[in-house]
Amino acid sequence: MARIIIVAMLLAAAILGGVLYYQQVYAYYDDVPAGPEAVRLTSVSTGEAEPIAVQNFRGIDAISSPLRYRACFETTLSQAMLTETYQIVDNAEPRVAPRWFDCFDAAQIGADLGTEAVAFMGVENIAYGIDRIVAIYPDGYKQGK
C-alpha cells in the first residue's frame, strides 16, 4: 500500500511540475502586433517616449508580468542619430527570453552592450519600477527587452 501512495505522489509531482514548466515557458505569452507604436524611445529634449520606424518586428508579451516583454526588429535609423536624440541607459542588463523565442539572445545582447550595442530608454515605468529598454546595434538589427 505504501508503494502505491509513493508512486501516486511521485506521479502527481511530475505532472504538476510539467504543468508549472509549461505555464512558465509557454502559457500566457501572446504575440505583440507590429504597428506604428511598436517601439518607442524616450526623447532627450521632451522626456516623452516617441515611436521610431521599424520593420521585421517580432514581439511577445504576457499579462502575468511586465517583465515578460521581448521584441526583435530592424530599423534604418542610424545609431549615431539615435544617441543624439534619445536617452542612453548605462548598466542595462537584459532578461532571458523563452528558448522558443529564438531571435532574442539575452546573453549576446548583454555581452554586446558597452562594446557595439547601445541601450536606450524605451518607456520609463511601463509598470511601477519597470523600464522598457531597447538595445540598438550599429548594423540596424535591434532587440528590445
DSSP file with accessible surface (Angstrom, degrees, kcal/mol):
  #  RESIDUE AA STRUCTURE BP1 BP2  ACC     N-H-->O    O-->H-N    N-H-->O    O-->H-N    TCO  KAPPA ALPHA  PHI   PSI    X-CA   Y-CA   Z-CA
    1    1 A M     >        0   0  171      0, 0.0     4,-1.9     0, 0.0     5,-0.1   0.000 360.0 360.0 360.0 -39.7    0.0    0.0    0.0
    2    2 A A  H  >  +     0   0   67      1,-0.2     4,-2.5     2,-0.2     5,-0.2   0.876 360.0  54.3 -63.6 -36.6    2.8    2.4    0.9
    3    3 A R  H  > S+     0   0  209      2,-0.2     4,-2.7     1,-0.2     5,-0.2   0.895 106.3  51.6 -64.5 -38.9    4.4    1.8   -2.6
    4    4 A I  H  > S+     0   0  116      2,-0.2     4,-2.5     1,-0.2    -1,-0.2   0.923 111.1  47.6 -63.9 -41.7    1.1    2.8   -4.3
    5    5 A I  H  X S+     0   0   88     -4,-1.9     4,-2.5     2,-0.2    -2,-0.2   0.928 112.9  48.6 -65.6 -43.6    1.0    6.0   -2.3
    6    6 A I  H  X S+     0   0   96     -4,-2.5     4,-2.6     2,-0.2     5,-0.2   0.934 112.7  47.5 -63.5 -45.2    4.6    6.8   -3.0
    7    7 A V  H  X S+     0   0   93     -4,-2.7     4,-2.7     1,-0.2     5,-0.2   0.923 112.2  50.3 -63.0 -41.6    4.1    6.2   -6.8
    8    8 A A  H  X S+     0   0   53     -4,-2.5     4,-2.6    -5,-0.2    -2,-0.2   0.916 111.3  48.5 -63.9 -40.6    1.0    8.3   -6.8
    9    9 A M  H  X S+     0   0  127     -4,-2.5     4,-2.5     2,-0.2    -2,-0.2   0.918 113.3  46.8 -66.2 -42.9    2.8   11.1   -5.0
   10   10 A L  H  X S+     0   0  118     -4,-2.6     4,-2.4     2,-0.2    -2,-0.2   0.907 113.2  49.1 -65.2 -40.8    5.7   11.0   -7.5
   11   11 A L  H  X S+     0   0  108     -4,-2.7     4,-2.5    -5,-0.2     5,-0.2   0.929 112.1  48.1 -65.1 -43.2    3.4   10.8  -10.4
   12   12 A A  H  X S+     0   0   47     -4,-2.6     4,-2.8    -5,-0.2     5,-0.2   0.917 111.9  50.1 -64.1 -40.4    1.4   13.8   -9.1
   13   13 A A  H  X S+     0   0   61     -4,-2.5     4,-2.5     1,-0.2    -1,-0.2   0.908 111.2  49.0 -64.7 -40.9    4.6   15.8   -8.5
   14   14 A A  H  X S+     0   0   65     -4,-2.4     4,-2.2     2,-0.2    -2,-0.2   0.922 113.4  46.3 -65.0 -43.2    5.8   15.0  -12.1
   15   15 A I  H  X S+     0   0  100     -4,-2.5     4,-2.4     2,-0.2    -2,-0.2   0.945 114.8  46.1 -65.2 -47.0    2.5   16.1  -13.6
   16   16 A L  H  X S+     0   0  117     -4,-2.8     4,-2.6     1,-0.2    -2,-0.2   0.885 111.3  53.0 -64.6 -36.7    2.3   19.3  -11.5
   17   17 A G  H  X S+     0   0   38     -4,-2.5     4,-2.5    -5,-0.2    -1,-0.2   0.910 109.5  49.1 -62.5 -41.3    6.0   20.0  -12.3
   18   18 A G  H  X S+     0   0   41     -4,-2.2     4,-2.5     2,-0.2    -2,-0.2   0.910 111.4  49.1 -64.5 -41.3    5.2   19.7  -16.1
   19   19 A V  H  X S+     0   0   71     -4,-2.4     4,-2.4     2,-0.2    -2,-0.2   0.926 111.5  49.3 -64.4 -43.5    2.2   22.0  -15.8
   20   20 A L  H  X S+     0   0  101     -4,-2.6     4,-2.1     2,-0.2    -2,-0.2   0.928 111.2  49.6 -62.0 -44.0    4.3   24.5  -13.9
   21   21 A Y  H  X S+     0   0  112     -4,-2.5     4,-2.3     1,-0.2     5,-0.3   0.939 110.8  50.1 -60.1 -46.5    7.0   24.4  -16.5
   22   22 A Y  H  X>S+     0   0  135     -4,-2.5     4,-2.7     1,-0.2     5,-2.3   0.919 110.6  49.6 -59.5 -43.0    4.5   24.8  -19.3
   23   23 A Q  H  <5S+     0   0   69     -4,-2.4    -1,-0.2     3,-0.2    -2,-0.2   0.886 113.4  45.8 -65.8 -36.7    3.0   27.8  -17.6
   24   24 A Q  H  <5S+     0   0  105     -4,-2.1    -1,-0.2    -5,-0.2    -2,-0.2   0.860 125.6  28.4 -73.4 -35.1    6.3   29.5  -17.1
   25   25 A V  H  <5S+     0   0   28     -4,-2.3    -2,-0.2    -5,-0.2    -3,-0.2   0.818 136.6   9.9-100.4 -34.3    7.7   28.9  -20.6
   26   26 A Y  T ><5S+     0   0  106     -4,-2.7     3,-0.9    -5,-0.3    -3,-0.2   0.774 100.8  84.0-118.4 -41.9    4.7   28.8  -23.0
   27   27 A A  T 3 <S+     0   0   17     -5,-2.3     3,-0.1     1,-0.2     0, 0.0  -0.232  92.0  21.5 -69.1 157.4    1.4   29.8  -21.4
   28   28 A Y  T 3  S+     0   0  110      1,-0.2    35,-0.7    34,-0.1     2,-0.3   0.164  89.0 123.0  77.0 -21.5    0.4   33.4  -21.1
   29   29 A Y  E <   +A   62   0A  35     -3,-0.9     2,-0.3    33,-0.2    33,-0.2  -0.577  36.4 179.9 -74.9 136.9    2.6   34.6  -23.9
   30   30 A D  E     -A   61   0A 103     31,-3.0    31,-2.0    -2,-0.3     2,-0.2  -0.955  33.4-101.4-129.8 152.6    0.9   36.4  -26.8
   31   31 A D  E     -A   60   0A 136     -2,-0.3    29,-0.3    29,-0.2    27,-0.0  -0.484  31.5-132.9 -69.6 141.2    2.3   37.9  -29.9
   32   32 A V  E     -A   59   0A  31     27,-2.4    27,-0.5    -2,-0.2     2,-0.1  -0.863  26.3-121.7 -93.9 124.2    2.7   41.7  -29.8
   33   33 A P        -     0   0  108      0, 0.0     2,-0.3     0, 0.0    25,-0.1  -0.422  20.8-120.5 -69.3 139.3    1.3   43.2  -33.0
   34   34 A A        +     0   0   72     23,-0.2    22,-0.0    -2,-0.1    21,-0.0  -0.595  53.1 138.5 -74.7 138.5    3.6   45.3  -35.1
   35   35 A G    >   -     0   0   36     -2,-0.3     3,-1.9     1,-0.0     4,-0.3  -0.960  68.7 -74.8-165.4-178.9    2.4   48.8  -35.5
   36   36 A P  T 3  S+     0   0  117      0, 0.0     3,-0.2     0, 0.0    16,-0.1   0.737 130.5  42.9 -65.0 -19.7    3.5   52.5  -35.6
   37   37 A E  T 3  S+     0   0  113      1,-0.1     3,-0.1    14,-0.1    16,-0.1   0.200  79.8 111.0-108.6  16.4    3.9   52.4  -31.8
   38   38 A A  S <  S+     0   0   18     -3,-1.9     2,-0.4     1,-0.2    -1,-0.1   0.873  84.7  27.7 -61.7 -40.0    5.6   49.0  -31.5
   39   39 A V  S    S+     0   0    6     13,-0.4    13,-2.2    -4,-0.3     2,-0.4  -0.988  72.4 178.6-127.6 125.7    8.9   50.5  -30.5
   40   40 A R  E     -G   51   0B  80     -2,-0.4     2,-0.3    11,-0.3     9,-0.1  -0.969   9.1-164.1-126.7 144.3    9.3   53.8  -28.6
   41   41 A L  E     -G   50   0B   0      9,-2.6     9,-3.4    -2,-0.4     2,-0.5  -0.942  28.5-111.0-123.3 148.8   12.4   55.6  -27.3
   42   42 A T  E     -G   49   0B   5     79,-3.0    45,-2.7    -2,-0.3     7,-0.3  -0.674  33.4-128.1 -85.6 123.4   12.5   58.4  -24.8
   43   43 A S  B  >  -H   86   0C   2      5,-2.6     4,-1.5    -2,-0.5    43,-0.3  -0.391   1.1-142.5 -70.6 141.2   13.5   61.7  -26.3
   44   44 A V  T  4 S+     0   0   86     41,-2.7    42,-0.1     2,-0.2    -1,-0.1   0.901 100.8  45.0 -67.5 -39.4   16.3   63.7  -24.6
   45   45 A S  T  4 S+     0   0  108     40,-0.5    -1,-0.2     1,-0.2    41,-0.1   0.896 127.4  22.7 -77.2 -39.8   14.6   67.0  -25.3
   46   46 A T  T  4 S-     0   0   76      2,-0.2    -2,-0.2     0, 0.0    -1,-0.2   0.689  86.5-135.1-101.7 -22.5   11.0   66.2  -24.2
   47   47 A G     <  +     0   0   39     -4,-1.5     2,-0.3     1,-0.3    -3,-0.1   0.548  66.9 121.8  76.5   5.8   11.4   63.3  -21.9
   48   48 A E  S    S-     0   0  131     75,-0.1    -5,-2.6    -7,-0.0     2,-0.4  -0.767  70.6-110.1-102.1 148.8    8.5   61.6  -23.6
   49   49 A A  E     -G   42   0B  28     -2,-0.3    -7,-0.3    -7,-0.3    74,-0.1  -0.624  38.2-169.8 -77.8 127.3    8.6   58.2  -25.4
   50   50 A E  E     -G   41   0B  61     -9,-3.4    -9,-2.6    -2,-0.4     2,-0.1  -0.942  23.3-111.9-120.2 141.8    8.3   58.6  -29.1
   51   51 A P  E     -G   40   0B  57      0, 0.0     2,-0.3     0, 0.0   -11,-0.3  -0.389  29.5-155.5 -69.5 146.6    7.7   55.9  -31.7
   52   52 A I        -     0   0   12    -13,-2.2   -13,-0.4    -2,-0.1     2,-0.3  -0.881  27.7 -95.8-118.1 158.3   10.6   55.1  -34.1
   53   53 A A        +     0   0   61     -2,-0.3    24,-0.4   -15,-0.1     2,-0.3  -0.562  53.0 165.4 -75.3 126.6   10.3   53.5  -37.6
   54   54 A V        -     0   0   34     -2,-0.3     2,-0.3    21,-0.1    21,-0.2  -0.950  18.5-167.7-137.0 158.8   10.9   49.7  -37.5
   55   55 A Q  E     + B   0  74A  77     19,-2.7    19,-2.6    -2,-0.3    -2,-0.0  -0.919  68.9  34.3-138.8 168.3   10.4   46.8  -39.8
   56   56 A N  E    S-     0   0A 115     -2,-0.3     2,-0.2    17,-0.2    -1,-0.1   0.866  78.8-179.4  53.6  42.1   10.5   43.0  -39.3
   57   57 A F  E     +     0   0A  27     16,-0.1     2,-0.4    -3,-0.1    16,-0.2  -0.501  13.6 174.5 -75.2 135.0    9.1   43.4  -35.8
   58   58 A R  E     + B   0  72A  99     14,-2.6    14,-2.7    -2,-0.2     2,-0.3  -0.958  11.9 163.2-140.7 120.0    8.6   40.3  -33.8
   59   59 A G  E     -AB  32  71A   3    -27,-0.5   -27,-2.4    -2,-0.4     2,-0.3  -0.971  21.0-165.1-141.3 155.1    7.5   40.6  -30.2
   60   60 A I  E     +AB  31  70A   1     10,-2.8    10,-2.2    -2,-0.3     2,-0.3  -0.957  11.9 170.7-133.3 153.6    5.9   38.7  -27.3
   61   61 A D  E     -A   30   0A  49    -31,-2.0   -31,-3.0    -2,-0.3     2,-0.4  -0.969  16.7-147.4-154.4 162.8    4.4   39.8  -24.0
   62   62 A A  E >   -A   29   0A   6      3,-0.5     3,-0.9    -2,-0.3     6,-0.3  -0.998  16.6-141.2-138.1 142.3    2.5   38.2  -21.2
   63   63 A I  T 3  S+     0   0  153    -35,-0.7   -34,-0.1    -2,-0.4    -1,-0.1   0.681  96.0  74.1 -73.6 -15.0   -0.2   39.6  -18.9
   64   64 A S  T 3  S+     0   0   62      1,-0.2    -1,-0.2   -36,-0.2   -35,-0.0   0.711 111.2   4.9 -74.3 -19.6    1.3   37.8  -16.0
   65   65 A S    X   -     0   0   33     -3,-0.9     3,-1.3     1,-0.1    -3,-0.5  -0.931  55.2-136.5-163.5 139.7    4.2   40.1  -15.6
   66   66 A P  G >  S+     0   0   58      0, 0.0     3,-0.7     0, 0.0    -1,-0.1   0.642 103.7  68.9 -71.8 -10.2    5.5   43.4  -17.2
   67   67 A L  G 3  S+     0   0   84      1,-0.2    28,-0.1    65,-0.0    64,-0.0   0.527  81.7  75.1 -82.5  -5.0    9.0   41.7  -17.2
   68   68 A R  G <   +     0   0   31     -3,-1.3     2,-0.3    -6,-0.3    -1,-0.2   0.470  63.9 116.7 -91.4   0.3    8.0   39.2  -19.9
   69   69 A Y    <   +     0   0   12     -3,-0.7     2,-0.3    -8,-0.1    -8,-0.2  -0.514  35.3 165.6 -71.0 130.2    8.0   41.7  -22.9
   70   70 A R  E     +B   60   0A  14    -10,-2.2   -10,-2.8    -2,-0.3     2,-0.3  -0.991   5.8 173.6-141.2 145.2   10.7   40.8  -25.5
   71   71 A A  E     -BC  59 144A   1     73,-1.7    73,-2.9    -2,-0.3     2,-0.4  -0.996  16.8-163.4-151.9 152.2   11.0   42.1  -29.1
   72   72 A a  E     +BC  58 143A   4    -14,-2.7   -14,-2.6    -2,-0.3     2,-0.3  -0.986  27.2 143.7-132.2 143.3   13.3   41.9  -32.1
   73   73 A F  E     - C   0 142A   2     69,-2.3    69,-3.0    -2,-0.4     2,-0.3  -0.968  37.4-121.0-164.6 174.0   13.2   44.3  -35.0
   74   74 A E  E     -BC  55 141A  74    -19,-2.6   -19,-2.7    -2,-0.3     2,-0.3  -0.927  23.0-174.4-125.2 152.2   15.2   46.3  -37.6
   75   75 A T        -     0   0    7     65,-1.7   -21,-0.1    -2,-0.3    -2,-0.0  -0.985  28.6-143.9-143.3 154.0   15.4   50.0  -38.2
   76   76 A T        +     0   0  113     -2,-0.3     2,-0.2   -23,-0.3   -22,-0.1   0.480  69.1 111.9 -93.5  -4.1   17.0   52.2  -40.8
   77   77 A L  S    S-     0   0   46    -24,-0.4     2,-0.1    63,-0.1    -2,-0.1  -0.487  72.8-117.5 -70.3 136.0   17.8   54.9  -38.2
   78   78 A S     >  -     0   0   63     -2,-0.2     4,-2.3     1,-0.1     5,-0.2  -0.441   8.6-128.5 -76.9 149.6   21.5   55.2  -37.5
   79   79 A Q  H  > S+     0   0   40     59,-0.3     4,-2.4     1,-0.2     5,-0.2   0.882 110.0  56.2 -62.1 -36.8   22.9   54.5  -34.1
   80   80 A A  H  > S+     0   0   62      2,-0.2     4,-1.2     1,-0.2    -1,-0.2   0.927 108.6  45.8 -62.7 -44.9   24.7   58.0  -34.2
   81   81 A M  H  > S+     0   0   63      1,-0.2     4,-1.3     2,-0.2     3,-0.4   0.916 112.3  51.8 -65.0 -40.4   21.4   59.8  -34.8
   82   82 A L  H  X S+     0   0    0     -4,-2.3     4,-2.8     1,-0.2     3,-0.3   0.892 105.2  54.7 -65.0 -38.3   19.7   57.8  -32.1
   83   83 A T  H  < S+     0   0   50     -4,-2.4    -1,-0.2     1,-0.2    -2,-0.2   0.804 110.9  46.3 -67.8 -25.8   22.4   58.6  -29.5
   84   84 A E  H  < S+     0   0  158     -4,-1.2    -1,-0.2    -3,-0.4    -2,-0.2   0.731 121.6  36.1 -82.8 -23.2   21.9   62.3  -30.1
   85   85 A T  H  < S+     0   0   49     -4,-1.3   -41,-2.7    -3,-0.3   -40,-0.5   0.771 112.5  49.3-102.6 -31.2   18.1   62.2  -29.9
   86   86 A Y  B  < S-H   43   0C  20     -4,-2.8   -43,-0.2   -43,-0.3     2,-0.2  -0.800  86.8 -93.0-121.5 156.6   17.2   59.6  -27.3
   87   87 A Q        -     0   0   65    -45,-2.7    34,-2.4    -2,-0.3     2,-0.3  -0.436  35.6-142.9 -70.3 128.9   18.2   58.8  -23.7
   88   88 A I  B     -D  120   0A  84     32,-0.2     2,-0.5    -2,-0.2    32,-0.3  -0.689   9.1-145.8 -90.2 143.6   21.0   56.3  -23.3
   89   89 A V        -     0   0   32     30,-2.9     3,-0.5    -2,-0.3    30,-0.4  -0.941   8.3-150.0-113.2 126.5   20.8   53.9  -20.4
   90   90 A D  S    S+     0   0  130     -2,-0.5    28,-0.0     1,-0.2    30,-0.0  -0.665  75.5  16.4 -90.5 151.4   24.0   52.8  -18.6
   91   91 A N  S    S+     0   0  154     -2,-0.3     2,-0.2     1,-0.2    -1,-0.2   0.831  78.5 172.0  60.4  36.7   24.4   49.3  -17.0
   92   92 A A        -     0   0   20     -3,-0.5    -1,-0.2    18,-0.0    21,-0.1  -0.557  14.6-164.3 -75.1 141.3   21.4   47.8  -18.7
   93   93 A E        -     0   0  130     -2,-0.2    13,-0.0    52,-0.0     2,-0.0  -0.944  12.5-139.2-130.1 110.3   21.0   44.0  -18.2
   94   94 A P        -     0   0   23      0, 0.0     2,-0.3     0, 0.0    16,-0.1  -0.346  13.9-131.4 -69.5 147.4   18.7   42.1  -20.5
   95   95 A R        -     0   0  117    -28,-0.1    11,-0.1     1,-0.1    15,-0.0  -0.728  31.9 -98.6 -93.4 149.6   16.5   39.4  -19.1
   96   96 A V        -     0   0  115     -2,-0.3    -1,-0.1    10,-0.1     9,-0.1  -0.294  32.8-144.3 -69.1 152.0   16.4   36.0  -20.7
   97   97 A A        -     0   0   21      7,-0.3     9,-0.1     1,-0.1    -1,-0.1  -0.715  36.2 -79.4-107.4 163.0   13.6   35.1  -23.1
   98   98 A P    >   -     0   0   15      0, 0.0     3,-1.7     0, 0.0     6,-0.2  -0.314  43.4-116.6 -58.9 146.7   12.0   31.7  -23.6
   99   99 A R  T 3  S+     0   0  208      1,-0.3     5,-0.1    -3,-0.1    -2,-0.0   0.829 113.8  61.3 -55.7 -32.8   14.1   29.4  -25.7
  100  100 A W  T 3  S+     0   0   80      1,-0.2     2,-1.5   -75,-0.1    -1,-0.3   0.714  87.0  74.7 -72.5 -16.7   11.4   29.2  -28.4
  101  101 A F    X   +     0   0    1     -3,-1.7     3,-1.3     1,-0.2    -1,-0.2  -0.620  67.8 171.3 -91.4  76.5   11.7   33.0  -28.9
  102  102 A D  T 3   +     0   0  124     -2,-1.5    -1,-0.2     1,-0.3    -2,-0.1   0.575  58.5  70.2 -76.1 -10.3   15.0   32.5  -30.8
  103  103 A a  T 3  S+     0   0   26     -3,-0.1     2,-0.6     1,-0.1    -1,-0.3   0.681  90.3  71.8 -79.0 -11.9   15.6   36.0  -32.2
  104  104 A F    <   +     0   0   11     -3,-1.3     2,-0.6    -6,-0.2    -7,-0.3  -0.885  56.7 176.3-110.7 111.1   16.3   37.3  -28.7
  105  105 A D     >  -     0   0   82     -2,-0.6     4,-2.6     1,-0.2     5,-0.2  -0.862   6.8-174.0-116.2  95.7   19.6   36.2  -27.1
  106  106 A A  H  > S+     0   0   10     -2,-0.6     4,-2.7     1,-0.2     5,-0.2   0.869  83.7  54.1 -61.0 -38.1   20.0   37.9  -23.7
  107  107 A A  H  > S+     0   0   78      2,-0.2     4,-2.0     1,-0.2    -1,-0.2   0.928 111.7  44.7 -63.8 -42.7   23.5   36.7  -23.2
  108  108 A Q  H  > S+     0   0   94      2,-0.2     4,-2.3     1,-0.2    -2,-0.2   0.918 113.6  49.6 -67.8 -42.7   24.7   38.0  -26.5
  109  109 A I  H  X S+     0   0    4     -4,-2.6     4,-1.9     1,-0.2    -2,-0.2   0.941 110.8  50.5 -61.1 -45.7   22.9   41.4  -26.0
  110  110 A G  H  < S+     0   0   33     -4,-2.7    -1,-0.2     1,-0.2    -2,-0.2   0.897 112.0  47.3 -59.7 -40.2   24.4   41.7  -22.5
  111  111 A A  H  < S+     0   0   63     -4,-2.0    -1,-0.2    -5,-0.2    -2,-0.2   0.863 112.9  49.6 -68.6 -34.8   27.9   41.0  -24.0
  112  112 A D  H >X>S+     0   0   16     -4,-2.3     5,-2.0    -5,-0.1     3,-2.0   0.743  86.2  98.3 -78.5 -24.5   27.4   43.5  -26.8
  113  113 A L  B 3<5S+i  117   0D  34     -4,-1.9     5,-0.2     1,-0.3    24,-0.0  -0.488  92.4  21.1 -65.7 128.6   26.2   46.3  -24.5
  114  114 A G  T 345S+     0   0   77      3,-1.6    -1,-0.3    -2,-0.2    -2,-0.1   0.214 126.8  53.2  96.1 -17.2   29.1   48.6  -23.9
  115  115 A T  T <45S-     0   0  109     -3,-2.0    -2,-0.2     2,-0.2    -3,-0.1   0.708 132.6 -19.6-109.3 -69.5   31.0   47.4  -27.0
  116  116 A E  T  <5S+     0   0   87     -4,-1.4     2,-0.2    21,-0.0    -3,-0.2   0.732 118.5  71.1-113.0 -31.1   28.8   47.6  -30.1
  117  117 A A  B   < -i  113   0D   4     -5,-2.0    -3,-1.6    20,-0.1     2,-0.4  -0.589  63.4-152.0 -88.5 150.3   25.2   47.9  -28.9
  118  118 A V  E     - E   0 136A  32     18,-2.3    18,-2.9    -2,-0.2     2,-0.5  -0.979  10.4-137.7-121.9 134.2   23.8   50.9  -27.1
  119  119 A A  E     - E   0 135A   6    -30,-0.4   -30,-2.9    -2,-0.4     2,-0.3  -0.788  22.1-171.1 -93.8 130.6   20.9   50.7  -24.6
  120  120 A F  E     -DE  88 134A   0     14,-3.0    14,-2.7    -2,-0.5     2,-0.5  -0.892  31.2-105.8-118.3 150.6   18.2   53.3  -24.9
  121  121 A M  E     + E   0 133A  14    -34,-2.4   -79,-3.0    -2,-0.3    12,-0.2  -0.640  37.0 179.0 -72.9 118.3   15.3   54.1  -22.6
  122  122 A G  E     -     0   0A   1     10,-2.8     2,-0.4    -2,-0.5    11,-0.2   0.897  68.1 -15.2 -80.3 -79.2   12.2   52.9  -24.3
  123  123 A V  E >   - E   0 132A  22      9,-1.0     9,-3.0   -82,-0.1     3,-0.7  -0.991  69.4-137.3-130.6 122.6    9.4   53.7  -21.9
  124  124 A E  E 3  S+     0   0A 111     -2,-0.4     7,-0.2     1,-0.2   -75,-0.1  -0.606  84.3   3.2 -80.5 137.7   10.2   54.5  -18.3
  125  125 A N  E 3   +     0   0A  85     -2,-0.3     6,-0.2     1,-0.1    -1,-0.2   0.910  65.7 169.3  54.0  51.3    7.9   52.9  -15.6
  126  126 A I  E <  S+     0   0A  58      4,-1.9     2,-0.3    -3,-0.7     5,-0.1   0.866  87.8   4.9 -56.8 -34.3    5.9   50.9  -18.1
  127  127 A A  E >  S- E   0 130A  35      3,-1.1     3,-3.3   -61,-0.0    -1,-0.2  -0.935 122.3 -64.0-138.2 156.3    4.8   49.4  -14.7
  128  128 A Y  T 3  S-     0   0  229     -2,-0.3     3,-0.1     1,-0.3    -2,-0.1  -0.137 124.3  -2.1 -49.6 118.7    5.9   50.8  -11.4
  129  129 A G  T 3  S+     0   0   54      1,-0.2     2,-0.5     0, 0.0    -1,-0.3   0.441 109.0 109.5  81.7   0.1    9.7   50.3  -11.2
  130  130 A I  E <   -E  127   0A  41     -3,-3.3    -4,-1.9    -6,-0.0    -3,-1.1  -0.939  47.5-169.3-114.7 118.8    9.9   48.5  -14.6
  131  131 A D  E     -     0   0A  60     -2,-0.5     2,-0.7    -6,-0.2    -7,-0.2  -0.834  20.4-132.2-104.3 144.6   11.5   50.3  -17.5
  132  132 A R  E     -E  123   0A  47     -9,-3.0   -10,-2.8    -2,-0.4    -9,-1.0  -0.868  28.6-166.4 -94.9 119.1   11.4   49.1  -21.1
  133  133 A I  E     -E  121   0A  15     12,-0.9    12,-3.0    -2,-0.7     2,-0.5  -0.848   7.4-155.5-109.1 143.3   15.0   49.2  -22.5
  134  134 A V  E     -EF 120 144A   6    -14,-2.7   -14,-3.0    -2,-0.3     2,-0.5  -0.979   5.3-150.2-123.5 124.4   15.9   48.9  -26.2
  135  135 A A  E     -EF 119 143A   7      8,-2.7     8,-2.0    -2,-0.5     2,-0.5  -0.824  14.3-161.4 -93.2 129.9   19.3   47.7  -27.4
  136  136 A I  E     -EF 118 142A   0    -18,-2.9   -18,-2.3    -2,-0.5     6,-0.2  -0.950   1.6-157.5-117.1 127.7   20.4   49.2  -30.7
  137  137 A Y    >   -     0   0   13      4,-0.7     3,-1.4    -2,-0.5   -20,-0.1  -0.719  25.8-121.4 -98.8 153.1   23.1   47.7  -32.9
  138  138 A P  T 3  S+     0   0   73      0, 0.0   -59,-0.3     0, 0.0   -58,-0.1   0.775 108.5  59.9 -67.2 -22.3   25.1   49.7  -35.5
  139  139 A D  T 3  S-     0   0  125      2,-0.2     3,-0.1   -61,-0.1   -61,-0.0   0.446 119.4-102.7 -87.6   2.6   24.0   47.4  -38.4
  140  140 A G  S <  S+     0   0   12     -3,-1.4   -65,-1.7     1,-0.3     2,-0.6   0.348  84.1 123.5  97.0  -9.1   20.3   48.1  -37.9
  141  141 A Y  E     -C   74   0A  72    -67,-0.2    -4,-0.7   -69,-0.0     2,-0.3  -0.785  41.1-179.3 -88.1 121.8   19.4   44.8  -36.1
  142  142 A K  E     -CF  73 136A   1    -69,-3.0   -69,-2.3    -2,-0.6     2,-0.4  -0.865  18.8-164.8-124.2 155.9   17.8   45.8  -32.8
  143  143 A Q  E     -CF  72 135A  13     -8,-2.0    -8,-2.7    -2,-0.3     2,-0.3  -0.999   7.3-156.4-139.4 138.9   16.4   43.9  -29.8
  144  144 A G  E      CF  71 134A   3    -73,-2.9   -73,-1.7    -2,-0.4   -10,-0.2  -0.825 360.0 360.0-111.5 154.7   14.2   45.2  -27.0
  145  145 A K              0   0   44    -12,-3.0   -12,-0.9    -2,-0.3   -75,-0.2  -0.905 360.0 360.0-128.2 360.0   13.8   43.8  -23.5
